[in-house]
Amino acid sequence: MFQDNYSGGFDERRVLIYTLNFTAKTSIFGPISDSTEGLIKKVQVDYSANAERRREMRYTVTPKALKDYNGDASINSVDDALIPFGDDFGFNETTAQFEDYKVFSTSQGIDVEI
């Protein structure tokens, strides 16, 4: 939708507003079989602007420990893997951009060319 609310002279400020609606189709896969408790410990979303669904950007989220689970007096990635079911945690978020246009194979667990 385009909206132009201009009603002044040429030397006055003009505001043009475009309202865009779109649908983002995503697939979310987690390595459930790798977890002994059946918990999803990693979420990965590949974004694409083309019809072939080849990745252009990847967004990944994993749990981030908020306390020291292994008793080494520091909270780091080792503690992230030790977060127990039902405990509070934060999130590690990463974004990566790609130009190789591969796709993620859920059966192989890797990026492949099609």
DSSP file (Angstrom, degrees, kcal/mol; ACC not computed):
  #  RESIDUE AA STRUCTURE BP1 BP2  ACC     N-H-->O    O-->H-N    N-H-->O    O-->H-N    TCO  KAPPA ALPHA  PHI   PSI    X-CA   Y-CA   Z-CA
    1    1 A M              0   0    0      0, 0.0    18,-2.8     0, 0.0     2,-0.4   0.000 360.0 360.0 360.0 137.1    0.0    0.0    0.0
    2    2 A F  E     -A   18   0A   0     16,-0.2     2,-0.4     2,-0.0    16,-0.2  -0.909 360.0-173.6-110.6 135.1    1.3    3.5   -0.9
    3    3 A Q  E     -A   17   0A   0     14,-2.4    14,-2.5    -2,-0.4     2,-0.5  -0.992   8.3-179.2-134.2 127.0    0.4    6.5    1.1
    4    4 A D  E     +A   16   0A   0     -2,-0.4    12,-0.2    12,-0.2    -2,-0.0  -0.940   5.6 173.9-127.4 107.2    1.2   10.2    0.3
    5    5 A N        +     0   0    0     10,-0.9     2,-0.4    -2,-0.5    11,-0.1  -0.139  28.8 142.6-103.1  36.2    0.0   12.7    2.9
    6    6 A Y        +     0   0    0      1,-0.1     8,-0.1     9,-0.1    -2,-0.1  -0.653   7.7 150.3 -83.8 127.0    1.7   15.7    1.2
    7    7 A S        +     0   0    0     -2,-0.4     2,-0.2     2,-0.1    -1,-0.1  -0.124  46.8  78.8-147.3  42.7   -0.3   19.0    1.3
    8    8 A G  S    S-     0   0    0      1,-0.2    -2,-0.0     4,-0.1     2,-0.0  -0.647  80.6 -64.9-136.1-167.8    2.3   21.8    1.4
    9    9 A G    >   -     0   0    0     -2,-0.2     3,-1.3     1,-0.1    -1,-0.2  -0.216  51.2-100.7 -78.9 173.5    4.7   23.8   -0.7
   10   10 A F  T 3  S+     0   0    0      1,-0.3    -1,-0.1    -2,-0.0     4,-0.1   0.697 119.8  58.2 -69.8 -19.1    7.7   22.5   -2.5
   11   11 A D  T 3  S+     0   0    0      2,-0.1    -1,-0.3     0, 0.0     2,-0.2   0.393  92.0  89.3 -91.9   3.9   10.1   23.8    0.2
   12   12 A E  S <  S-     0   0    0     -3,-1.3     2,-0.1     1,-0.1    -4,-0.1  -0.619  89.1 -89.9 -99.1 160.4    8.3   21.7    2.9
   13   13 A R        -     0   0    0     -2,-0.2     2,-0.4     1,-0.0    -1,-0.1  -0.419  39.0-156.1 -70.1 140.7    9.1   18.2    4.1
   14   14 A R        -     0   0    0     -2,-0.1     2,-0.5    -8,-0.1    -8,-0.1  -0.958   1.7-156.1-121.4 137.5    7.3   15.4    2.3
   15   15 A V        -     0   0    0     -2,-0.4   -10,-0.9     2,-0.0     2,-0.5  -0.961   6.5-171.8-117.6 123.3    6.6   11.9    3.8
   16   16 A L  E     -A    4   0A   0     -2,-0.5     2,-0.5   -12,-0.2   -12,-0.2  -0.958   8.6-163.6-110.6 129.9    6.0    8.9    1.6
   17   17 A I  E     -A    3   0A   0    -14,-2.5   -14,-2.4    -2,-0.5     2,-0.5  -0.962   7.0-171.3-120.1 125.6    4.9    5.7    3.4
   18   18 A Y  E     -A    2   0A   0     -2,-0.5     2,-0.6   -16,-0.2   -16,-0.2  -0.967   7.0-160.5-111.7 127.3    5.1    2.2    1.8
   19   19 A T        -     0   0    0    -18,-2.8     2,-0.4    -2,-0.5    -2,-0.0  -0.944  13.0-171.0-108.4 117.7    3.5   -0.6    3.7
   20   20 A L        -     0   0    0     -2,-0.6     2,-0.4     2,-0.0    -2,-0.0  -0.906   8.1-166.5-113.2 135.2    4.7   -4.0    2.5
   21   21 A N        +     0   0    0     -2,-0.4     2,-0.3     2,-0.0    -2,-0.0  -0.960  17.7 161.7-116.7 137.9    3.3   -7.4    3.5
   22   22 A F        -     0   0    0     -2,-0.4     2,-0.5     2,-0.0    -2,-0.0  -0.972  32.6-127.6-149.8 163.4    5.2  -10.6    2.8
   23   23 A T        -     0   0    0     -2,-0.3     2,-0.7     2,-0.0    -2,-0.0  -0.965  14.7-156.0-116.1 127.9    5.3  -14.3    3.9
   24   24 A A        -     0   0    0     -2,-0.5     2,-0.6    23,-0.0    -2,-0.0  -0.913   8.5-157.7-104.0 115.2    8.5  -15.9    5.1
   25   25 A K        +     0   0    0     -2,-0.7     2,-0.3    23,-0.2    23,-0.2  -0.833  21.7 172.6 -94.3 122.6    8.5  -19.6    4.6
   26   26 A T        -     0   0    0     -2,-0.6     2,-0.4    21,-0.1    21,-0.1  -0.892  26.5-147.5-129.7 157.7   11.0  -21.4    6.9
   27   27 A S        -     0   0    0     -2,-0.3     2,-0.5    19,-0.3    19,-0.5  -0.995  12.8-160.0-123.7 131.8   11.9  -24.9    8.0
   28   28 A I        +     0   0    0     -2,-0.4     2,-0.4    17,-0.1    17,-0.1  -0.955  12.1 178.4-116.8 125.3   13.2  -25.6   11.5
   29   29 A F  B     -B   44   0B   0     15,-0.9    15,-0.9    -2,-0.5    -2,-0.0  -0.977   4.5-174.8-126.8 138.2   15.2  -28.7   12.2
   30   30 A G        -     0   0    0     -2,-0.4     2,-2.4    13,-0.1     3,-0.3  -0.977  36.1-114.2-130.8 147.6   16.7  -29.8   15.4
   31   31 A P    >   +     0   0    0      0, 0.0     3,-1.1     0, 0.0     4,-0.5  -0.409  49.4 158.4 -78.8  68.8   18.9  -32.9   16.2
   32   32 A I  G >   +     0   0    0     -2,-2.4     3,-1.5     1,-0.3     6,-0.3   0.880  69.4  57.4 -60.7 -39.4   16.4  -34.6   18.4
   33   33 A S  G 3  S+     0   0    0     -3,-0.3    -1,-0.3     1,-0.3     7,-0.0   0.724  99.6  60.0 -67.5 -19.7   18.0  -38.0   18.0
   34   34 A D  G <  S+     0   0    0     -3,-1.1     2,-0.4     5,-0.1    -1,-0.3   0.608  92.0  81.9 -81.4 -11.2   21.3  -36.7   19.3
   35   35 A S    X   -     0   0    0     -3,-1.5     3,-0.8    -4,-0.5     5,-0.0  -0.804  68.4-150.5-100.1 132.5   19.8  -35.7   22.6
   36   36 A T  T 3  S+     0   0    0     -2,-0.4    -1,-0.1     1,-0.2    -4,-0.0   0.758 100.7  44.7 -70.6 -23.5   19.3  -38.3   25.3
   37   37 A E  T 3  S-     0   0    0      2,-0.1    -1,-0.2    -3,-0.0     3,-0.1   0.388 114.0-112.4-100.7   2.8   16.3  -36.5   26.7
   38   38 A G    <   +     0   0    0     -3,-0.8     2,-0.3    -6,-0.3    -2,-0.1   0.710  68.9 145.4  74.5  19.5   14.7  -35.7   23.3
   39   39 A L        -     0   0    0     -7,-0.1     2,-0.7    -8,-0.1    -1,-0.3  -0.692  54.2-122.6 -93.4 143.6   15.3  -32.0   23.7
   40   40 A I        +     0   0    0     -2,-0.3     3,-0.1     1,-0.1    -8,-0.1  -0.761  32.1 173.8 -82.1 119.2   16.1  -29.7   20.8
   41   41 A K        +     0   0    0     -2,-0.7     2,-0.3     1,-0.2    -1,-0.1   0.391  64.5  36.8-107.2  -0.2   19.5  -28.1   21.6
   42   42 A K        -     0   0    0     20,-0.2     2,-0.4     2,-0.0    -1,-0.2  -0.960  59.2-166.5-153.9 133.8   20.0  -26.3   18.3
   43   43 A V  E     - C   0  61B   0     18,-2.6    18,-2.6    -2,-0.3     2,-0.4  -0.985  10.2-174.8-121.5 132.5   17.7  -24.5   15.9
   44   44 A Q  E     -BC  29  60B   0    -15,-0.9   -15,-0.9    -2,-0.4     2,-0.5  -0.992   3.8-173.7-131.4 127.2   18.9  -23.6   12.4
   45   45 A V  E     - C   0  59B   0     14,-2.9    14,-2.9    -2,-0.4     2,-0.5  -0.985   8.6-158.1-123.4 125.8   16.9  -21.6    9.9
   46   46 A D  E     - C   0  58B   0    -19,-0.5     2,-0.3    -2,-0.5   -19,-0.3  -0.907  11.6-155.5-102.7 125.9   18.1  -21.1    6.3
   47   47 A Y  E     + C   0  57B   0     10,-3.8     9,-2.7    -2,-0.5    10,-1.7  -0.783  14.4 177.4-101.4 144.5   16.6  -18.1    4.5
   48   48 A S        -     0   0    0     -2,-0.3   -23,-0.2   -23,-0.2     7,-0.1  -0.998  28.2-161.7-145.7 144.8   16.3  -17.8    0.8
   49   49 A A  S    S+     0   0    0     -2,-0.3     2,-0.3     5,-0.3     6,-0.1   0.284  73.3  79.9-105.4   7.5   14.9  -15.3   -1.7
   50   50 A N  S >  S-     0   0    0      4,-0.3     3,-1.2     1,-0.1    -2,-0.0  -0.778  83.7-119.3-117.0 162.5   14.7  -17.7   -4.6
   51   51 A A  T 3  S+     0   0    0     -2,-0.3    -1,-0.1     1,-0.2    -3,-0.0   0.698 106.1  68.0 -72.2 -20.0   12.2  -20.4   -5.5
   52   52 A E  T 3  S-     0   0    0      2,-0.1    -1,-0.2     1,-0.1    -3,-0.0   0.500 101.6-128.3 -80.0  -1.9   14.8  -23.2   -5.4
   53   53 A R    <   +     0   0    0     -3,-1.2     2,-0.4     1,-0.2    -2,-0.1   0.788  50.7 158.4  61.1  31.1   15.1  -22.8   -1.6
   54   54 A R        -     0   0    0     49,-0.1    -4,-0.3     1,-0.1    -5,-0.3  -0.730  46.8-102.5 -86.1 135.5   18.9  -22.6   -1.7
   55   55 A R        +     0   0    0     47,-2.2    46,-0.5    -2,-0.4    -7,-0.2  -0.173  46.2 161.7 -63.1 144.3   20.3  -20.8    1.3
   56   56 A E  S    S+     0   0    0     -9,-2.7    42,-2.9     1,-0.5     2,-0.3   0.482  75.4  19.6-125.2 -29.6   21.4  -17.3    1.3
   57   57 A M  E     -CD  47  97B   0    -10,-1.7   -10,-3.8    40,-0.3    -1,-0.5  -0.998  64.7-157.5-144.3 142.1   21.4  -16.6    5.1
   58   58 A R  E     -CD  46  96B   0     38,-3.1    38,-2.5    -2,-0.3     2,-0.5  -0.980   1.8-165.9-124.4 132.6   21.4  -19.0    8.1
   59   59 A Y  E     -CD  45  95B   0    -14,-2.9   -14,-2.9    -2,-0.4     2,-0.4  -0.977  12.4-173.7-116.6 125.1   20.2  -18.1   11.6
   60   60 A T  E     -CD  44  94B   0     34,-2.6    34,-2.4    -2,-0.5     2,-0.4  -0.963   6.7-171.8-125.5 137.2   21.3  -20.5   14.4
   61   61 A V  E     +CD  43  93B   0    -18,-2.6   -18,-2.6    -2,-0.4    32,-0.2  -0.996   8.8 168.7-130.0 132.3   20.2  -20.5   18.0
   62   62 A T  E     - D   0  92B   0     30,-2.0    30,-3.1    -2,-0.4   -20,-0.2  -0.927  43.2 -87.2-133.1 159.9   21.6  -22.7   20.9
   63   63 A P  E     - D   0  91B   0      0, 0.0     2,-0.5     0, 0.0    28,-0.3  -0.395  36.2-151.4 -67.1 144.8   21.1  -22.6   24.6
   64   64 A K  E     - D   0  90B   0     26,-1.9    26,-3.1    -2,-0.1     2,-0.1  -0.981  17.7-123.3-120.0 124.1   23.5  -20.3   26.6
   65   65 A A        -     0   0    0     -2,-0.5    24,-0.1    11,-0.3    15,-0.1  -0.372  17.5-167.9 -66.7 139.6   24.4  -21.2   30.2
   66   66 A L  S    S+     0   0    0     22,-0.5     2,-0.3    13,-0.1    -1,-0.1   0.425  72.9  34.0-105.4  -3.4   23.6  -18.5   32.8
   67   67 A K  S    S-     0   0    0     12,-0.1     2,-0.8     7,-0.1    -1,-0.1  -0.953  93.8 -89.7-145.9 167.0   25.5  -20.3   35.6
   68   68 A D        +     0   0    0     -2,-0.3     7,-0.1     1,-0.2     5,-0.1  -0.675  40.3 172.4 -82.5 108.7   28.6  -22.5   36.0
   69   69 A Y  S    S+     0   0    0     -2,-0.8    -1,-0.2     1,-0.2     6,-0.1   0.715  76.0  46.0 -90.3 -22.8   27.6  -26.1   35.7
   70   70 A N  S    S-     0   0    0      4,-0.3    -1,-0.2     0, 0.0    -2,-0.1   0.409 103.8-121.5-104.5   3.8   31.0  -27.7   35.7
   71   71 A G  S    S+     0   0    0      1,-0.1    -2,-0.0     3,-0.1    -3,-0.0   0.720  72.0 127.7  71.9  23.3   32.5  -25.8   38.7
   72   72 A D  S    S-     0   0    0      2,-0.3    -1,-0.1     0, 0.0     3,-0.1   0.253  79.7-112.3 -95.9  14.0   35.5  -24.3   36.9
   73   73 A A  S    S+     0   0    0      1,-0.1     2,-0.3    -5,-0.1    -5,-0.0   0.650  89.0  85.9  67.1  18.5   34.6  -20.7   38.1
   74   74 A S        -     0   0    0      2,-0.0     2,-0.7    -7,-0.0    -2,-0.3  -0.996  69.9-136.2-145.4 147.7   33.7  -19.5   34.5
   75   75 A I        +     0   0    0     -2,-0.3     2,-0.2    -7,-0.1    -7,-0.1  -0.903  49.1 134.1-102.8 114.4   30.6  -19.6   32.4
   76   76 A N  S >> S-     0   0    0     -2,-0.7     4,-1.1   -12,-0.0     3,-0.8  -0.717  70.8 -65.4-144.4-167.3   31.5  -20.6   28.8
   77   77 A S  H 3> S+     0   0    0      1,-0.3     4,-1.0    -2,-0.2    -2,-0.0   0.745 124.1  63.8 -63.9 -24.0   30.5  -22.9   25.9
   78   78 A V  H 34 S+     0   0    0      1,-0.2     3,-0.4     2,-0.2     4,-0.4   0.904 103.1  48.9 -64.4 -39.7   31.4  -26.0   28.0
   79   79 A D  H X4 S+     0   0    0     -3,-0.8     3,-1.2     1,-0.2     4,-0.3   0.813  99.3  68.0 -68.0 -30.4   28.6  -25.1   30.4
   80   80 A D  H >< S+     0   0    0     -4,-1.1     3,-0.9     1,-0.3    -1,-0.2   0.881  99.5  49.5 -56.6 -39.2   26.2  -24.6   27.5
   81   81 A A  T 3< S+     0   0    0     -4,-1.0    -1,-0.3    -3,-0.4    -2,-0.2   0.642 107.1  56.9 -74.9 -14.3   26.2  -28.3   26.8
   82   82 A L  T <   +     0   0    0     -3,-1.2    -1,-0.2    -4,-0.4    -2,-0.2   0.328  69.2 130.2-101.3   6.7   25.5  -29.2   30.5
   83   83 A I    <   -     0   0    0     -3,-0.9     2,-0.1    -4,-0.3     3,-0.1  -0.456  53.3-136.8 -64.6 122.5   22.3  -27.2   30.9
   84   84 A P    >   -     0   0    0      0, 0.0     3,-1.8     0, 0.0    -1,-0.1  -0.418  28.3 -84.1 -81.4 158.3   19.8  -29.6   32.5
   85   85 A F  T 3  S+     0   0    0      1,-0.2     3,-0.1    -2,-0.1   -46,-0.0  -0.333 114.4  18.6 -56.8 133.8   16.2  -30.0   31.5
   86   86 A G  T 3  S+     0   0    0      1,-0.3    -1,-0.2    -3,-0.1     2,-0.2   0.356  95.2 122.7  87.5  -5.5   13.9  -27.4   33.2
   87   87 A D    <   -     0   0    0     -3,-1.8    -1,-0.3     1,-0.1     2,-0.2  -0.503  68.1-100.4 -87.7 159.5   16.7  -25.0   34.1
   88   88 A D        +     0   0    0     -2,-0.2   -22,-0.5    -3,-0.1     2,-0.3  -0.511  49.6 162.4 -76.3 145.7   16.9  -21.3   33.0
   89   89 A F        -     0   0    0     -2,-0.2   -24,-0.2   -24,-0.1     2,-0.1  -0.978  28.4-135.7-155.8 163.3   19.1  -20.4   30.2
   90   90 A G  E     -D   64   0B   0    -26,-3.1   -26,-1.9    -2,-0.3     2,-0.4  -0.160  32.8 -98.8-102.8-158.0   19.8  -17.7   27.6
   91   91 A F  E     -D   63   0B   0    -28,-0.3     2,-0.5    -2,-0.1   -30,-0.0  -0.994  10.0-149.3-136.0 136.8   20.5  -18.0   23.9
   92   92 A N  E     -D   62   0B   0    -30,-3.1   -30,-2.0    -2,-0.4     2,-0.4  -0.914  27.3-168.9 -94.0 125.1   23.5  -17.9   21.6
   93   93 A E  E     +D   61   0B   0     -2,-0.5     2,-0.3   -32,-0.2   -32,-0.2  -0.967   9.5 177.1-121.4 132.9   22.5  -16.5   18.3
   94   94 A T  E     -D   60   0B   0    -34,-2.4   -34,-2.6    -2,-0.4     2,-0.4  -0.979  10.5-164.1-132.5 148.1   24.6  -16.5   15.1
   95   95 A T  E     -D   59   0B   0     -2,-0.3     2,-0.4   -36,-0.2   -36,-0.2  -0.997   9.9-178.9-129.4 134.0   23.8  -15.3   11.6
   96   96 A A  E     -D   58   0B   0    -38,-2.5   -38,-3.1    -2,-0.4     2,-0.4  -0.990  15.1-146.3-133.8 143.2   25.8  -16.2    8.5
   97   97 A Q  E     -D   57   0B   0     -2,-0.4     2,-0.3   -40,-0.2   -40,-0.3  -0.875  17.2-167.1-109.6 144.5   25.5  -15.2    4.9
   98   98 A F        -     0   0    0    -42,-2.9    -2,-0.0    -2,-0.4     0, 0.0  -0.923  26.3-176.0-130.2 151.2   26.3  -17.5    2.0
   99   99 A E  S    S+     0   0    0     -2,-0.3    -1,-0.1     1,-0.0   -43,-0.1   0.226  74.8  83.5-123.3   8.9   26.8  -17.2   -1.8
  100  100 A D  S    S-     0   0    0    -44,-0.1   -44,-0.1     2,-0.0   -45,-0.1   0.632  81.9-144.9 -89.1 -13.5   27.2  -20.9   -2.5
  101  101 A Y        +     0   0    0    -46,-0.5    13,-0.3     1,-0.1   -45,-0.1   0.806  41.2 154.9  55.3  36.0   23.4  -21.6   -2.6
  102  102 A K        -     0   0    0    -48,-0.1   -47,-2.2   -47,-0.1     2,-0.3  -0.311  35.8-131.6 -79.6 173.2   23.7  -25.0   -1.1
  103  103 A V  E     -E  112   0C   0      9,-2.6     9,-3.3   -49,-0.2     2,-0.5  -0.928  18.9-111.3-124.8 153.6   20.9  -26.7    0.8
  104  104 A F  E     -E  111   0C   0     -2,-0.3     2,-0.7     7,-0.2     7,-0.2  -0.744  23.9-147.1 -87.2 123.7   20.9  -28.4    4.2
  105  105 A S  E  >> -E  110   0C   0      5,-3.1     4,-2.5    -2,-0.5     5,-0.8  -0.818   7.2-165.4 -90.5 113.3   20.4  -32.2    4.0
  106  106 A T  T  45S+     0   0    0     -2,-0.7    -1,-0.2     1,-0.2     5,-0.0   0.821  88.5  53.5 -68.7 -30.2   18.5  -33.3    7.1
  107  107 A S  T  45S+     0   0    0      1,-0.2    -1,-0.2    -3,-0.1    -2,-0.0   0.856 120.5  30.7 -73.3 -33.9   19.3  -36.9    6.5
  108  108 A Q  T  45S-     0   0    0      2,-0.2    -2,-0.2    -3,-0.0    -1,-0.2   0.684  98.1-134.0 -95.5 -21.5   23.1  -36.3    6.2
  109  109 A G  T  <5S+     0   0    0     -4,-2.5     2,-0.3     1,-0.3    -3,-0.2   0.724  71.5  93.4  74.5  22.2   23.3  -33.3    8.6
  110  110 A I  E   <S-E  105   0C   0     -5,-0.8    -5,-3.1    -7,-0.1     2,-0.4  -0.889  82.8 -94.2-138.3 168.1   25.5  -31.3    6.2
  111  111 A D  E     -E  104   0C   0     -2,-0.3     2,-0.3    -7,-0.2    -7,-0.2  -0.710  46.8-176.3 -83.7 134.6   25.1  -28.7    3.4
  112  112 A V  E     -E  103   0C   0     -9,-3.3    -9,-2.6    -2,-0.4     2,-0.3  -0.916  26.2-116.1-131.7 156.8   25.0  -30.2   -0.1
  113  113 A E              0   0    0     -2,-0.3   -11,-0.1   -11,-0.2   -12,-0.1  -0.705 360.0 360.0 -88.0 143.2   24.9  -29.0   -3.6
  114  114 A I              0   0    0     -2,-0.3    -1,-0.1   -13,-0.3   -12,-0.1   0.389 360.0 360.0-116.9 360.0   21.9  -29.8   -5.7
